[in-house]
């Protein structure tokens, strides 16, 4: 099996090195990741300038850095390396839960794989107060998660989140959708000019069975996702209304 690994923290992140070491138990591994941090890059693809690829060995792992987004890295990685079977993204320094899935660069790497017809799995872990997670403790859990997911080939896209402390177990979850957890905060720079920071609002309540709930309970959260954003129940409803109108006024 050929496994391509990317992230949005950059090629030098300890999280991507840990994930590559775990993935090496399952097949041939290659890292293609951004040369700098690209957090919250979402599904962006660079089309306004050319990209460069530079070899950047990580211990015994073949690795390359790209001056682009996680999506760029997956596109280039799968173009330059034939026969990729699986794309892993992470392990991100910071959780990707709830509405954060919409702008997560980590998840974008896995989604880009799914868009190409490949399997994509994203991994994240909290990094409170910028403390580095204990990746050595996480590696056995990452290996267990990969074993479980590789046995389920009908799941093309999965978002995985680890809790901050050693997990109690693994839970299958849905995406928490209580409300959008972001806001813009104005401030002043040293010259007195107004600028704006985007920040996250702490969520004070979670729905049972969701990704946030699982992390709060100390479980590894596994959330199967899909690329189709269509609201099928609403679509069926409006189609029925339109059909009824046509019959009524025919």
Secondary structure, 3 states (H helix, E strand, C coil): CEEEEECCCCCCCHHHHHHHHHHCCCCEEEEEEECCCCCCCCCCCCCCCCCCEEECCECCEEEEEECCCHHHHHHHHHHHCCCCCEEEEEEEECCCCHHHHHCCHHHHHHHHHHHCCCEEEEEEECCHHHCCCCHHHHHHHHHHHHHHHHCCCCCCEEEEEECCCCCCEEEECECCCCCCCEEEEEEECCCCCEEEEEEECCCCCCCCCEHHHHHHCCEEEEEECCCCCCCHHHHHHHHHHHHHHHHHHC
